[in-house]
Amino acid sequence: MKRESAEVVIVGGGALGTSVAHHLAELGVADVVLLERDQLGSGSTSKSAGGFRLQFADELNVRIALRSLAGLERLDDVDLRQVGYLFLIDSDGDLAAFREALALQQSLGVPSGELSVEEALALVPQLDPDGLVGATFCPLDGYATPEGVVQAYARSAAKRGIRIRQGEPVTEIRVTGGRIEAVETPSRRIATGTVVCAAGAWSGELAALAGIELPVSGQARWLHYSPASGGLADDTPMTIDFATGFYFHREGPGLVFGGREATLEELAVPASRRLPLLAELPIQASWWGYYEQSPDHNAIVGEVSEPSRFLYGTGFSGHGFQQTPAVGEHLAQLVAGLEPALDLSPFSVDRFGRGELREERFVV
Ligand SMILES: Cc1cc2nc3c(=O)[nH]c(=O)nc-3n(C[C@H](O)[C@H](O)[C@H](O)COP(=O)(O)OP(=O)(O)OC[C@H]3O[C@@H](n4cnc5c(N)ncnc54)[C@H](O)[C@@H]3O)c2cc1C
């Protein structure tokens, strides 16, 4: 067994783990090993639709989104496409909730706004507006390439001396007297006092190795790719049929779309109702990945009290790719003992023990 030591071990090489590595490197903390059991980005990150939005209902998520967008804008080669998110709304109850959220977003400087159904159709003329009562749009929202983000962060971290090890599954976390002593893979033992859990949907299993309970579970979600665009303009927004969860955006020469359904046949019902041309398009590829679901659809971020120096970020519930710039920065600041730029303590895992769920309503 190989032996080494590190001030910090990050477990997981997705958008979050690499973001933590990048931000630690930026803070001058370079005695760090990142362990990824497979390849960088091979978990949920590479399966993601890559969407980012400022349109959330929870104030903390809007603040995370603003900070994350600023982070994404600083990265090279991530194909940032700010074409906006268009939410389509089909009930007065949802419209009222979106209006309330728009007021919150605007109070924080977000240029989101309500659109009439006609204005939504002007953006995406191919939609069937049947049953819609309104829409919202924010021009700063959009999508990027998740693998590009992982590579940009990993490059930045590796350049400054952070050791990135792929093909290394963490199988043990050694704890003595309430302190972490080492992390082990089948071929390596790394003496360390600090672990950052960035293991995505598998964070519950990883935390359990240190006797910690993180309430996160994997929920399989599918995406489909058509090489044909059906005439949708290049700058078509990421469009979301809020009630059904069906969404689509342009991808290369074609488009990508997904929803809550497990099969293409089931998804075809809400999808072709809202975007009828989809029924005519060829499907070239379908794939799935896990949403890391938390009990209240909000992230689980923080540091446990025991054992000492175990930090975690998971439970993103479908909006993890876009939150990882700010959450990675936050975890790096906690590791380094700095005052965090954002107070994310309301997202601590302790909230579940206290029975204080913090629901994010705008989940896709
Ligand atoms: C179909 C789909 C569409 C999505 N669309 C969006 C979207 O539009 N916008 C958005 O913001 N989010 C979206 N998401 C969610 C997003 O993909 C995730 O929230 C995000 O990628 C989580 O990143 P992560 O780094 O925390 O986890 P992951 O990318 O899953 O990384 C965790 C890594 O940990 C590794 N690992 C696990 N256990 C161990 C271990 N014991 N030892 C070593 N390594 C380990 C895994 O191999 C994995 O690579 C989508 C997800 C899916 C499935």
Ligand as a Chemical Component Dictionary entry (heavy atoms), coordinates in Angstrom:
data_LIG
# 
_chem_comp.id                   LIG 
_chem_comp.type                 NON-POLYMER 
_chem_comp.pdbx_formal_charge   0 
_chem_comp.three_letter_code    LIG 
# 
loop_
_chem_comp_atom.comp_id 
_chem_comp_atom.atom_id 
_chem_comp_atom.alt_atom_id 
_chem_comp_atom.type_symbol 
_chem_comp_atom.charge 
_chem_comp_atom.model_Cartn_x 
_chem_comp_atom.model_Cartn_y 
_chem_comp_atom.model_Cartn_z 
_chem_comp_atom.pdbx_ordinal 
LIG C1  C1  C 0 -30.046 14.378 -16.028 1  
LIG C2  C2  C 0 -29.473 15.427 -15.114 2  
LIG C3  C3  C 0 -29.590 16.770 -15.442 3  
LIG C4  C4  C 0 -29.090 17.751 -14.590 4  
LIG N1  N1  N 0 -29.179 19.053 -14.970 5  
LIG C5  C5  C 0 -28.665 20.013 -14.159 6  
LIG C6  C6  C 0 -28.703 21.378 -14.567 7  
LIG O1  O1  O 0 -29.187 21.719 -15.644 8  
LIG N2  N2  N 0 -28.166 22.301 -13.725 9  
LIG C7  C7  C 0 -27.602 21.956 -12.531 10 
LIG O2  O2  O 0 -27.167 22.839 -11.808 11 
LIG N3  N3  N 0 -27.543 20.666 -12.128 12 
LIG C8  C8  C 0 -28.055 19.696 -12.915 13 
LIG N4  N4  N 0 -27.987 18.391 -12.530 14 
LIG C9  C9  C 0 -27.412 18.077 -11.199 15 
LIG C10 C10 C 0 -25.900 18.087 -11.242 16 
LIG O3  O3  O 0 -25.444 17.236 -12.255 17 
LIG C11 C11 C 0 -25.323 17.636 -9.908  18 
LIG O4  O4  O 0 -25.992 18.262 -8.839  19 
LIG C12 C12 C 0 -23.834 17.997 -9.821  20 
LIG O5  O5  O 0 -23.155 17.510 -10.938 21 
LIG C13 C13 C 0 -23.226 17.458 -8.548  22 
LIG O6  O6  O 0 -21.833 17.584 -8.623  23 
LIG P1  P1  P 0 -20.948 16.838 -7.557  24 
LIG O7  O7  O 0 -19.538 17.161 -7.881  25 
LIG O8  O8  O 0 -21.449 17.159 -6.194  26 
LIG O9  O9  O 0 -21.271 15.290 -7.773  27 
LIG P2  P2  P 0 -20.758 14.267 -8.882  28 
LIG O10 O10 O 0 -20.552 14.898 -10.195 29 
LIG O11 O11 O 0 -21.653 13.080 -8.829  30 
LIG O12 O12 O 0 -19.327 13.890 -8.342  31 
LIG C14 C14 C 0 -19.160 13.024 -7.248  32 
LIG C15 C15 C 0 -17.939 12.165 -7.559  33 
LIG O13 O13 O 0 -17.606 11.437 -6.398  34 
LIG C16 C16 C 0 -17.083 10.206 -6.823  35 
LIG N5  N5  N 0 -17.143 9.299  -5.684  36 
LIG C17 C17 C 0 -18.262 8.842  -5.058  37 
LIG N6  N6  N 0 -17.933 8.043  -4.025  38 
LIG C18 C18 C 0 -16.572 8.001  -4.007  39 
LIG C19 C19 C 0 -15.631 7.346  -3.173  40 
LIG N7  N7  N 0 -15.999 6.543  -2.154  41 
LIG N8  N8  N 0 -14.320 7.516  -3.436  42 
LIG C20 C20 C 0 -13.896 8.313  -4.457  43 
LIG N9  N9  N 0 -14.763 8.950  -5.281  44 
LIG C21 C21 C 0 -16.070 8.805  -5.052  45 
LIG C22 C22 C 0 -17.968 9.808  -7.982  46 
LIG O14 O14 O 0 -17.334 8.863  -8.832  47 
LIG C23 C23 C 0 -18.221 11.146 -8.658  48 
LIG O15 O15 O 0 -17.342 11.398 -9.740  49 
LIG C24 C24 C 0 -28.460 17.386 -13.367 50 
LIG C25 C25 C 0 -28.332 16.039 -13.035 51 
LIG C26 C26 C 0 -28.823 15.064 -13.901 52 
LIG C27 C27 C 0 -28.661 13.627 -13.527 53 
# 
loop_
_chem_comp_bond.comp_id 
_chem_comp_bond.atom_id_1 
_chem_comp_bond.atom_id_2 
_chem_comp_bond.value_order 
_chem_comp_bond.pdbx_ordinal 
LIG C1  C2  SING 1  
LIG C2  C3  SING 2  
LIG C2  C26 DOUB 3  
LIG C3  C4  DOUB 4  
LIG C4  N1  SING 5  
LIG C4  C24 SING 6  
LIG N1  C5  DOUB 7  
LIG C5  C6  SING 8  
LIG C5  C8  SING 9  
LIG C6  O1  DOUB 10 
LIG C6  N2  SING 11 
LIG N2  C7  SING 12 
LIG C7  O2  DOUB 13 
LIG C7  N3  SING 14 
LIG N3  C8  DOUB 15 
LIG C8  N4  SING 16 
LIG N4  C9  SING 17 
LIG N4  C24 SING 18 
LIG C9  C10 SING 19 
LIG C10 O3  SING 20 
LIG C10 C11 SING 21 
LIG C11 O4  SING 22 
LIG C11 C12 SING 23 
LIG C12 O5  SING 24 
LIG C12 C13 SING 25 
LIG C13 O6  SING 26 
LIG O6  P1  SING 27 
LIG P1  O7  DOUB 28 
LIG P1  O8  SING 29 
LIG P1  O9  SING 30 
LIG O9  P2  SING 31 
LIG P2  O10 DOUB 32 
LIG P2  O11 SING 33 
LIG P2  O12 SING 34 
LIG O12 C14 SING 35 
LIG C14 C15 SING 36 
LIG C15 O13 SING 37 
LIG C15 C23 SING 38 
LIG O13 C16 SING 39 
LIG C16 N5  SING 40 
LIG C16 C22 SING 41 
LIG N5  C17 SING 42 
LIG N5  C21 SING 43 
LIG C17 N6  DOUB 44 
LIG N6  C18 SING 45 
LIG C18 C19 SING 46 
LIG C18 C21 DOUB 47 
LIG C19 N7  SING 48 
LIG C19 N8  DOUB 49 
LIG N8  C20 SING 50 
LIG C20 N9  DOUB 51 
LIG N9  C21 SING 52 
LIG C22 O14 SING 53 
LIG C22 C23 SING 54 
LIG C23 O15 SING 55 
LIG C24 C25 DOUB 56 
LIG C25 C26 SING 57 
LIG C26 C27 SING 58 
# 
